Amino acid sequence: MDKSKTYMNSYLAGILLGVFMIAAYYFSGEGLGASGAMKAVVIASVNDINHEYAAKAPYFAARVQNEDKSPAKTWLVFEILGVIAGAILSAALYGRLKLSIGKAPTISNRTRLIAALIGGILFGVGSQLGRGCTSGMVMSGMGVLSLSGFIGLVAIFGGGYVLAYFFRKLWI
């Protein structure tokens, strides 16, 4: 069997994601998400570099008051480390562990990397303005039957389909 053509059943993946969501709520009291890990690392870094600033700045102060509990020790940081380890393991098992730049043949590597960097920065800024990332909003919001989770799903995918038209040359 050619391992590069083996894919996980999407129904099974959805069921497993739901099970992990339930476990996350049960064990940690919060859902799954990605931006919280980066926020925790940034807060811990600022606190380690300049504790006086972190203790006085409104954004950081509430998160660094308890010096015994480092924000970098939140479970979301370990969730993301697990996602990275799982991605590396999966790629290694299925013969896809190599560096490559996914792009359209009509654009340069430089253009693709610049577009990816700009997109990543916009995603990071947007996740902070929205107080969380899209995965946390949709999965965790819908997981507790929050109306905002369902509205977010429609807005995210609808906006993605509309904007995809304008950026399609970066991957087609």
trRosetta pair geometry for C-beta under 8 A, 3 or more apart (Angstrom, degrees):
i j d omega theta_ij theta_ji phi_ij phi_ji
1 6 6.7 59 150 -64 117 120
2 5 4.8 46 96 18 108 108
2 6 7.4 -179 97 -28 57 86
3 6 5.3 -47 -152 14 46 121
3 93 7.2 -133 -179 139 140 69
3 94 4.7 -156 148 -137 106 65
3 95 5.7 117 83 6 117 110
4 94 6.0 124 -95 167 45 91
4 95 5.4 -66 -68 70 95 117
4 96 6.6 124 -122 -59 89 97
6 94 6.5 -138 58 -123 102 117
8 12 6.3 -117 171 76 93 112
8 13 5.1 95 122 -60 124 111
9 12 4.1 70 78 11 106 111
9 13 6.7 -177 89 -13 53 83
10 13 5.3 -49 -144 36 36 116
10 14 6.4 40 155 -21 65 102
11 14 5.8 -52 -152 34 31 112
11 15 6.5 31 151 -17 64 105
12 15 5.7 -53 -148 37 34 111
12 16 6.2 33 154 -17 66 107
13 16 5.8 -55 -146 39 30 110
13 17 6.3 34 154 -22 64 106
14 17 5.6 -52 -146 34 30 113
14 18 6.5 31 154 -18 63 104
15 18 5.7 -56 -154 36 32 112
15 19 6.5 33 150 -19 65 104
16 19 5.5 -51 -147 35 35 113
16 20 6.3 33 154 -16 67 105
17 20 5.8 -55 -147 39 31 109
17 21 6.3 37 151 -24 64 105
17 139 7.2 -97 166 -138 116 127
18 21 5.5 -50 -147 32 32 115
18 22 6.6 33 154 -18 64 101
18 143 7.7 170 -133 -116 68 98
19 22 5.8 -53 -152 35 32 111
19 23 6.4 31 150 -16 65 107
20 23 5.5 -53 -145 40 35 113
20 24 6.2 41 153 -26 66 102
20 32 6.8 45 123 -61 105 136
21 24 5.6 -49 -147 31 30 113
21 25 6.6 27 155 -13 62 103
21 31 6.0 3 -151 -143 88 92
21 32 5.9 -84 -102 -6 75 112
21 139 6.2 -141 -100 165 129 103
21 140 7.2 -171 -146 -96 108 57
21 143 4.7 -137 167 -118 137 143
22 25 6.0 -57 -152 39 31 107
22 26 6.1 29 152 -19 66 111
22 143 7.8 -157 -65 -165 56 118
23 26 5.5 -57 -143 39 31 112
23 27 5.9 7 168 -1 69 114
24 27 6.6 -65 -135 47 22 93
24 28 5.6 -34 -174 35 63 114
24 30 6.8 -62 152 92 99 51
24 31 5.6 81 107 -143 131 34
24 32 5.4 -164 -36 -55 174 77
25 28 7.3 -70 -109 58 13 73
25 29 6.7 36 -162 -129 50 17
25 30 7.0 -146 -105 72 56 6
25 31 6.1 2 -68 -80 89 65
25 143 7.1 -169 -44 139 133 131
25 144 7.7 146 -106 -71 145 102
27 75 8.0 149 114 -128 106 168
28 75 5.1 -110 -106 40 140 155
30 33 7.9 -54 146 10 110 114
30 140 7.3 -5 173 -140 70 140
31 136 6.4 135 94 -150 109 73
31 139 6.3 172 165 109 129 89
31 140 2.7 155 80 -116 157 108
31 141 7.9 -122 33 -27 166 40
31 143 5.6 146 -114 51 132 145
31 144 7.4 -115 -55 -22 129 107
32 79 6.8 -180 -138 -169 81 151
32 135 6.7 -65 117 142 95 106
32 136 6.7 -146 103 -102 50 65
32 139 5.5 -32 64 105 106 139
32 140 6.1 -169 45 -61 56 97
33 36 5.1 75 95 1 118 111
33 76 6.5 -26 72 -129 85 125
33 132 6.0 -64 -148 -161 147 102
33 133 5.6 144 -168 44 94 101
33 135 5.7 154 -128 92 53 92
33 136 2.7 21 -105 -80 117 113
33 137 8.0 79 -110 -20 113 50
33 139 7.6 -172 -74 59 65 112
33 140 6.2 -33 -52 -20 101 135
34 37 6.4 -55 -171 23 44 109
34 38 7.5 30 146 -8 71 104
34 76 7.9 158 -129 -173 19 108
34 80 6.3 101 -141 -94 72 109
34 83 7.8 -34 -109 19 100 168
34 133 5.0 -34 55 44 89 163
34 135 5.5 64 -4 46 104 133
34 136 6.9 -139 18 -34 60 98
35 38 5.7 -56 -157 39 49 109
35 39 6.1 50 148 -21 75 107
35 124 7.4 154 -128 -130 108 57
35 127 4.0 -164 -99 159 156 142
35 128 7.3 -155 177 -61 136 61
35 132 5.9 163 55 -153 127 40
35 133 3.8 153 -17 -37 112 106
35 136 6.7 -91 29 -2 95 134
36 39 5.5 -55 -145 39 34 114
36 40 6.2 37 155 -23 67 105
36 74 6.9 -98 146 115 108 147
36 76 4.1 -53 98 176 111 174
36 132 7.2 -3 -52 -121 91 81
36 133 7.9 -110 -16 3 69 103
36 136 7.0 103 -19 -80 108 152
37 40 5.8 -54 -149 33 30 112
37 41 6.6 27 154 -17 64 105
37 74 7.4 -152 -105 82 58 110
37 76 4.2 -143 -66 133 78 95
37 77 4.7 139 -142 -90 92 47
37 79 6.6 -134 -67 61 129 93
37 80 4.0 170 113 -10 178 139
38 41 5.8 -54 -149 36 33 110
38 42 6.3 33 153 -18 66 106
38 80 7.8 114 -43 -78 70 171
38 124 7.2 -91 119 -128 156 103
39 42 5.8 -57 -148 38 30 110
39 43 6.2 29 156 -18 66 108
39 71 7.8 -88 120 163 73 132
39 128 7.4 144 -91 -100 113 94
40 43 5.8 -54 -145 38 29 110
40 44 6.2 27 157 -16 64 108
40 71 4.2 -158 -153 150 77 93
40 72 5.5 145 142 -91 98 39
40 74 4.8 -122 -114 25 157 125
40 76 6.3 144 -4 70 141 112
40 77 5.5 -105 86 -55 137 108
41 44 5.8 -56 -145 39 29 109
41 45 6.2 31 155 -21 64 108
41 71 7.7 -136 -48 109 21 100
41 72 5.5 70 -101 -108 56 96
41 77 6.5 125 -57 -111 92 115
42 45 5.7 -56 -147 36 29 112
42 46 6.3 26 157 -16 65 105
43 46 6.0 -54 -146 38 29 107
43 47 6.2 29 154 -18 63 111
43 54 7.3 110 -168 -146 69 123
43 60 5.8 163 -139 -129 88 87
43 63 5.0 -51 -164 116 150 141
43 64 6.5 -160 170 -58 102 99
43 71 4.3 0 87 63 122 164
43 72 7.9 -166 72 -48 82 72
44 47 5.6 -57 -146 40 30 114
44 48 6.2 29 155 -19 65 107
44 70 5.3 53 -120 -179 120 97
44 71 4.7 -149 -54 60 90 91
44 72 3.7 -27 -22 -32 169 104
45 48 5.8 -56 -146 37 29 108
45 49 6.2 22 158 -15 65 109
45 72 8.0 91 -38 -64 68 124
46 49 5.9 -59 -143 40 29 107
46 50 6.6 -45 -180 50 66 84
46 53 7.0 -99 172 94 99 111
46 54 5.0 138 122 -85 97 112
46 60 5.8 -106 100 -108 136 146
47 50 7.8 -97 -135 68 15 45
47 51 5.6 42 -171 -106 63 68
47 54 4.2 -143 -95 113 65 177
47 60 6.7 178 -67 -176 87 125
47 64 4.6 179 -103 -121 130 137
47 70 7.9 -174 80 -137 144 78
47 71 7.3 129 3 14 143 113
48 51 7.5 26 -101 -62 13 85
50 53 4.0 26 123 20 118 118
50 54 6.3 143 94 -17 69 88
51 54 5.6 -60 -145 42 34 111
51 55 6.0 34 158 -23 70 108
51 64 7.3 -167 -146 159 75 141
52 55 5.9 -56 -145 36 27 110
52 56 6.5 11 160 -7 62 112
53 56 6.2 -73 -151 44 27 100
53 57 5.8 23 162 -23 71 113
53 60 7.5 47 122 55 72 151
54 57 6.2 -50 -128 33 27 107
54 60 4.1 -99 -154 139 71 143
54 61 7.1 159 152 -76 54 48
54 64 4.7 31 143 24 117 167
55 60 7.4 -57 -46 109 19 106
55 61 5.8 64 -174 -117 32 80
55 64 6.1 -105 -82 95 61 119
55 65 7.6 105 -131 -92 81 55
56 61 6.4 -41 162 -80 2 116
57 60 4.6 49 76 28 107 104
57 61 6.0 -176 73 -34 47 89
58 61 5.8 -43 -124 18 24 118
58 62 7.7 19 -178 -13 53 98
59 63 8.0 -21 143 12 54 119
60 63 5.8 -85 -162 50 45 103
60 64 5.5 7 160 -1 89 122
61 64 6.5 -77 -136 45 22 92
61 65 6.7 47 165 -58 63 91
62 65 6.5 -25 -151 -17 27 115
63 71 5.5 29 165 -80 111 134
64 67 7.2 34 173 -87 73 64
64 71 7.1 -60 -82 -26 71 116
66 69 4.7 16 112 32 118 102
69 73 6.5 -121 -168 61 65 124
70 73 4.6 93 69 -5 90 104
71 74 6.0 -13 -174 -22 53 111
72 77 5.6 69 -171 -75 57 166
73 77 7.1 -76 -113 38 9 137
74 77 5.5 108 65 -4 74 96
74 78 8.0 -152 102 7 48 86
75 78 5.5 -58 -158 44 49 109
75 79 6.1 61 142 -31 74 100
76 79 5.1 -45 -145 29 38 120
76 80 6.5 35 157 -16 66 100
77 80 6.1 -56 -154 37 30 106
77 81 6.5 30 148 -17 64 106
78 81 5.3 -48 -142 38 38 114
78 82 6.2 44 153 -21 65 103
79 82 5.7 -59 -155 36 28 113
79 83 6.5 32 148 -22 64 103
80 83 5.3 -46 -146 31 38 115
80 84 6.5 39 153 -18 65 101
81 84 5.8 -52 -150 36 33 111
81 85 6.3 31 152 -16 65 107
82 85 5.7 -53 -141 41 32 109
82 86 6.0 34 157 -20 66 109
83 86 5.8 -56 -144 39 27 112
83 87 6.3 29 155 -22 63 106
84 87 5.8 -54 -149 33 29 111
84 88 6.5 26 154 -16 63 106
85 88 5.8 -56 -149 38 31 110
85 89 6.2 31 154 -18 66 109
86 89 5.6 -55 -143 39 31 112
86 90 6.1 32 158 -19 66 107
87 90 5.8 -53 -144 38 28 111
87 91 6.2 27 157 -17 63 108
88 91 5.9 -56 -146 39 28 109
88 92 6.2 28 155 -19 64 108
88 97 6.9 59 -161 -118 64 115
89 92 5.8 -57 -147 37 28 110
89 93 6.2 27 157 -19 65 108
90 93 5.8 -56 -145 36 28 110
90 94 6.3 -5 166 9 64 113
90 96 8.0 -17 122 54 75 114
91 94 6.5 -76 -142 53 24 90
91 96 4.5 -98 -150 83 78 87
91 97 4.2 117 127 -76 103 73
92 97 4.5 25 -82 -41 60 143
101 109 5.2 99 65 -133 166 92
101 112 5.6 118 167 98 120 142
101 113 6.8 -59 -132 -61 134 90
102 112 7.8 -173 83 -175 45 142
102 171 7.2 14 138 -129 93 98
103 107 5.7 -106 170 72 121 103
103 109 6.9 -176 17 -103 156 49
103 111 7.9 120 -155 82 144 90
103 112 3.9 -70 -97 -93 137 151
103 170 6.9 -74 -142 172 84 63
103 171 6.5 -107 -142 -108 40 54
104 107 5.2 68 66 13 96 98
104 112 8.0 176 29 -84 68 116
104 169 6.4 -92 27 175 163 49
104 170 6.4 168 2 150 113 18
104 171 5.4 139 -44 178 92 11
104 172 5.3 9 -100 72 128 30
106 169 6.9 -71 83 -171 126 90
107 111 4.5 -106 178 81 108 135
107 112 5.7 125 112 -52 120 89
107 169 6.9 114 -49 144 123 85
107 170 6.3 -19 8 -128 165 49
108 111 4.7 100 56 5 81 100
108 112 7.0 -147 95 -2 45 87
109 112 5.7 -60 -150 40 32 111
109 113 6.1 28 156 -17 69 109
110 113 5.9 -59 -145 39 27 107
110 114 6.2 26 157 -18 65 108
111 114 5.9 -56 -145 37 28 110
111 115 6.2 28 156 -18 64 108
111 170 7.6 -144 134 -123 101 85
112 115 5.8 -55 -147 38 29 111
112 116 6.3 30 153 -19 64 107
112 170 6.4 133 -113 -166 73 89
113 116 5.5 -51 -145 37 33 113
113 117 6.3 35 154 -21 64 104
114 117 5.7 -53 -148 35 31 112
114 118 6.4 29 154 -16 65 106
115 118 5.8 -54 -146 39 31 109
115 119 6.2 32 154 -18 64 109
115 167 7.6 143 -167 -156 131 112
115 170 5.2 -146 138 -131 169 139
116 119 5.6 -55 -145 40 30 113
116 120 6.2 32 155 -21 64 107
117 120 5.7 -54 -147 36 28 112
117 121 6.4 29 155 -18 63 105
118 121 5.8 -54 -148 36 31 111
118 122 6.3 29 154 -16 65 107
119 122 5.8 -56 -146 40 30 110
119 123 6.2 33 154 -21 65 106
120 123 5.6 -52 -145 35 31 113
120 124 6.3 32 155 -19 64 105
121 124 5.7 -54 -149 36 31 112
121 125 6.3 26 155 -14 66 106
122 125 5.8 -54 -143 40 31 108
122 126 5.9 31 157 -18 65 111
123 126 5.7 -58 -143 42 27 111
123 127 6.1 27 158 -22 64 107
123 133 7.6 33 172 -130 96 99
124 127 5.9 -54 -145 33 26 108
124 128 6.7 20 157 -13 61 106
125 128 6.0 -62 -155 38 31 107
125 129 6.3 27 152 -16 68 108
126 129 5.6 -55 -142 40 33 109
126 130 5.9 17 162 -4 68 113
127 130 6.0 -61 -137 51 28 101
127 132 6.2 -74 -168 132 82 17
127 133 4.3 -8 -126 -84 126 69
127 134 7.6 -90 -96 -17 95 65
128 131 7.3 32 -171 -79 31 34
130 133 7.8 111 81 -90 120 20
130 137 7.1 -40 147 -62 127 141
132 136 4.4 -105 177 85 116 133
132 137 5.5 139 105 -55 118 87
133 136 5.0 94 57 12 75 102
133 137 6.9 -143 98 -6 37 92
134 137 5.6 -58 -143 39 32 110
134 138 5.9 15 167 -7 70 111
134 152 7.2 177 -143 165 70 113
134 156 5.1 114 -145 -124 124 145
135 138 6.4 -61 -137 45 24 97
135 139 5.5 1 176 5 66 119
136 139 6.7 -58 -119 50 18 93
136 140 5.0 -9 -171 12 59 127
136 141 7.8 80 136 -21 54 88
137 140 6.9 -38 -96 51 7 92
137 141 5.1 3 176 -14 50 130
137 148 7.1 -88 -167 133 97 98
137 149 6.3 179 158 -113 63 64
137 152 4.5 -126 140 176 120 165
137 156 7.8 149 82 -48 125 137
138 141 6.0 -49 -117 43 13 108
138 142 5.9 3 173 -7 55 114
138 149 5.7 114 -139 -163 33 80
138 152 5.3 -141 -77 106 73 114
138 153 4.8 104 -131 -80 109 82
138 156 6.4 -73 -60 21 130 152
139 142 6.4 -61 -140 43 18 100
139 143 5.9 27 156 -30 59 113
139 149 7.8 -120 47 -150 11 119
140 143 5.3 -51 -143 30 30 120
140 144 6.9 6 164 0 62 103
140 149 7.1 -145 86 -103 49 125
141 144 6.7 -74 -158 44 26 90
141 146 4.3 -89 -166 63 77 120
141 148 5.4 -101 -153 90 138 82
141 149 2.3 176 118 -79 102 100
141 150 7.5 -136 126 -16 111 50
141 152 6.0 80 57 29 159 137
142 145 7.0 30 -167 -88 42 32
142 146 7.0 -95 -70 45 27 76
142 149 3.9 -163 -48 143 58 133
142 150 6.1 105 -98 -64 93 66
142 153 6.6 42 -58 -43 130 131
143 149 7.4 -153 15 -136 56 165
144 149 7.4 139 52 -21 74 147
145 149 7.6 -142 -162 46 9 133
146 149 4.4 97 70 -6 91 104
146 150 7.5 -171 95 -2 54 81
147 150 5.9 -59 -156 39 40 107
147 151 6.1 35 151 -15 73 108
148 151 5.6 -54 -139 44 35 110
148 152 5.8 43 156 -26 66 107
149 152 5.6 -53 -144 35 26 115
149 153 6.6 33 153 -25 60 101
150 153 5.6 -46 -151 27 33 115
150 154 6.9 29 153 -13 62 102
151 154 5.9 -57 -154 38 34 109
151 155 6.1 29 151 -16 68 111
152 155 5.7 -59 -142 42 31 109
152 156 5.8 29 161 -21 69 110
153 156 6.1 -56 -141 36 24 108
153 157 6.3 5 167 0 62 111
154 157 6.6 -65 -142 47 22 97
154 158 5.6 21 162 -17 63 120
155 158 5.8 -58 -132 45 22 110
155 159 5.8 21 165 -17 62 113
156 159 6.1 -57 -142 40 20 107
156 160 6.2 23 154 -21 59 110
157 160 5.4 -51 -143 36 33 116
157 161 6.4 34 157 -19 65 102
158 161 6.0 -55 -150 34 30 108
158 162 6.5 25 154 -15 64 107
159 162 5.7 -57 -146 39 33 110
159 163 6.0 20 161 -8 69 113
160 163 6.1 -62 -138 46 26 101
160 164 6.0 41 158 -39 63 105
161 164 5.7 -43 -143 18 27 120
161 165 7.9 38 157 -26 53 91
162 165 6.7 -51 -179 13 34 109
163 166 5.8 -59 -164 37 52 108
163 167 6.2 16 151 5 82 114
164 167 6.2 -79 -142 55 32 90
164 168 5.9 62 159 -70 71 88
165 168 6.1 -24 -148 -22 24 117
167 170 5.2 -23 172 12 83 121
167 171 7.9 43 133 6 84 95
168 171 6.7 -82 -164 51 46 83
168 172 4.9 12 161 -3 90 125
169 172 6.2 -61 -107 50 32 94
